[in-house]
Amino acid sequence: MREQYRSEDFTEKDLAANPMDQFAHWFRQVAGGGALHEPNAMVVSTVGPGGRPSSRTVLLKHYDDRGFVFFTNYGSRKGRELTANPYVSLLFPWHPLARQVIVTGTAARVGREETVAYFRTRPHGSQLGAWASDQSTVVGSRQELTARYEELAARYPEGEKVPAPPQWGGFRVVPDAIEFWQGRENRLHDRLRYVRETPAADWHVERLCP
């Protein structure tokens, strides 16, 4: 199984000065083209205390010059691992366009005010789900999980304000490197990576061999 990628040149002159501006440009193209379902889906990779990596797909909920934000249960595996070791990798696998964006950086919890503001925008069922699921822990059965949800639904019927769970909130990933990968013919892909030494330093671009 092999795909021959045929795409336009992607060179240094095509890049925005700032990687977040470049990400915004690509994201608008991906989100607006209709080629991808959930273009904000990204693979989040963390490292456990024994040095073992773990990955899962999470939805990006916000991005700006400060970084990339997603929300989770802080007691989940990724939440615990990021609390102990903030180094993280994000991967946006935009395969239909033969593109990937790979982010490495550090994660920190967002402020409670930001978490609560986002929680208010979630559908009622998703708000209840955040309370019902003790994410990443073992549950005896699907019925047990459903019973928790139904109990919460009775306590907080549709239209009633659901408080944001104290163990649930956002992480902001502050990048130190962002690679933009464009598939090309004969596996001679374009890989352009923005890097900086510290959050206050200027970005510079380097080309990687495919």
C-alpha positions in Angstrom: 0.0 0.0 0.0 1.7 3.1 -1.2 0.5 6.6 -2.1 2.4 8.8 -4.6 2.0 12.3 -3.2 1.6 15.0 -5.9 1.4 18.5 -4.5 2.7 22.0 -5.2 6.1 23.2 -4.0 6.3 24.1 -0.3 9.4 26.3 0.2 10.7 28.7 2.8 9.4 31.7 0.8 5.8 30.4 1.3 6.1 30.5 5.1 4.6 33.1 7.5 7.1 34.8 9.8 5.4 33.2 12.8 4.6 29.5 13.1 1.2 30.2 14.6 0.3 32.3 11.6 1.4 29.5 9.4 -0.7 27.0 11.4 -3.7 29.3 11.1 -3.2 29.5 7.3 -3.0 25.7 6.9 -5.9 25.1 9.4 -8.2 27.5 7.5 -7.4 25.7 4.3 -8.1 22.3 5.9 -11.2 23.3 7.8 -12.7 25.2 4.8 -12.0 22.6 2.1 -14.3 20.0 3.5 -11.8 17.2 2.9 -11.4 16.3 6.6 -13.8 15.3 9.3 -12.8 17.1 12.5 -9.6 18.8 11.3 -9.0 19.9 14.9 -8.4 16.3 15.9 -4.8 15.8 17.0 -2.7 13.1 18.5 -1.4 14.0 22.0 1.7 12.1 23.1 2.9 12.2 26.7 5.5 10.2 28.7 4.9 8.3 31.9 7.1 8.0 35.0 8.8 4.9 33.6 9.7 6.6 30.3 6.9 4.9 28.3 5.1 7.1 25.8 1.3 7.1 25.4 -0.8 8.7 22.7 -4.5 9.4 22.2 -6.6 11.6 19.9 -7.9 14.8 21.4 -9.8 17.8 19.9 -8.0 21.1 19.7 -10.3 23.8 21.1 -8.3 27.0 20.8 -5.1 28.3 19.4 -3.4 31.7 19.4 0.1 33.2 19.7 0.3 31.6 23.2 -0.1 28.0 22.0 -2.6 25.2 21.6 -5.4 24.5 24.1 -7.3 21.3 24.8 -9.4 20.1 27.7 -9.4 16.9 29.7 -9.9 15.3 33.1 -6.8 16.2 35.1 -6.9 12.7 36.7 -6.8 11.0 33.4 -3.6 9.3 32.2 -2.5 12.2 30.1 -3.5 14.7 32.8 -1.4 12.8 35.4 1.6 12.4 33.0 1.5 16.1 32.0 1.4 17.2 35.6 4.5 15.1 36.3 6.3 15.8 33.0 5.1 18.8 31.0 6.9 17.8 27.8 4.4 16.9 25.1 4.0 16.3 21.3 1.0 17.1 19.2 0.4 15.7 15.7 -2.2 16.9 13.3 -2.6 14.1 10.7 -4.2 15.8 7.7 -3.7 12.8 5.4 -6.2 13.7 2.6 -4.1 16.8 1.9 -0.8 14.9 2.4 0.0 17.3 5.2 1.1 16.9 8.9 1.8 19.5 11.6 4.0 18.3 14.4 4.3 20.4 17.6 6.7 19.8 20.5 6.6 21.9 23.6 5.5 22.1 27.2 2.0 21.9 28.7 0.6 23.9 31.6 -2.9 24.2 33.0 -5.0 27.1 31.9 -6.6 29.4 34.5 -9.8 28.2 36.1 -11.7 31.2 34.6 -10.7 30.0 31.1 -11.8 26.5 31.9 -15.2 27.5 33.2 -15.8 29.8 30.2 -15.1 26.9 27.8 -17.2 24.5 29.9 -20.2 26.8 29.5 -20.0 26.4 25.7 -20.2 22.5 25.8 -23.5 20.8 25.0 -25.5 19.8 28.1 -24.8 16.1 27.6 -21.0 16.7 27.3 -21.1 18.7 30.5 -22.7 15.8 32.3 -20.3 13.4 30.7 -17.4 15.3 32.2 -18.8 14.5 35.7 -19.9 10.9 34.9 -16.6 9.7 33.6 -13.6 9.3 35.9 -11.4 9.2 32.8 -8.8 6.5 32.4 -9.9 4.5 35.5 -11.4 1.0 35.3 -15.2 0.8 35.2 -17.1 -2.4 35.9 -19.5 -2.1 32.9 -21.2 0.2 30.4 -24.3 0.0 32.6 -22.4 1.4 35.6 -21.2 4.4 33.5 -24.8 5.0 32.1 -26.2 4.9 35.6 -23.8 7.6 36.7 -24.9 9.7 33.7 -28.6 9.2 34.3 -28.2 10.2 38.0 -26.5 13.4 36.9 -29.2 14.0 34.3 -31.8 13.8 37.0 -29.9 16.2 39.2 -29.2 18.7 36.4 -32.0 18.5 33.8 -31.7 20.2 30.5 -31.5 24.0 30.9 -30.1 23.9 34.4 -26.6 25.2 35.0 -24.0 22.4 35.4 -20.9 23.4 37.4 -17.5 22.7 35.9 -15.9 19.7 37.6 -13.0 20.7 39.8 -10.9 17.8 38.4 -11.5 18.9 34.8 -9.8 21.7 32.8 -7.6 22.9 30.0 -3.9 22.5 29.1 -2.1 25.0 26.9 0.8 23.6 24.9 3.5 26.3 24.4 5.5 25.2 21.4 9.3 25.2 21.1 9.2 23.6 17.6 6.5 23.3 15.0 7.1 21.3 11.8 5.0 21.7 8.7 5.2 18.5 6.6 4.0 18.4 2.9 4.0 15.1 1.0 5.9 15.2 -2.3 6.7 12.8 -5.1 9.2 10.1 -4.7 9.2 10.5 -0.9 11.1 13.8 -1.2 8.7 15.5 1.2 9.0 19.1 2.3 9.7 19.4 6.0 10.0 22.9 7.3 10.4 23.4 11.0 10.2 26.5 13.1 12.4 26.3 16.3 13.3 28.6 19.1 15.5 28.2 22.2 13.2 29.9 24.7 9.7 31.3 24.7 11.1 34.8 24.4 13.5 34.0 21.6 12.9 34.6 17.9 11.8 31.8 15.7 14.1 30.5 12.9 13.3 28.0 10.2 15.2 24.9 9.2 14.6 22.3 6.5 14.7 18.7 7.3 15.6 15.8 5.0 12.5 13.6 4.4 
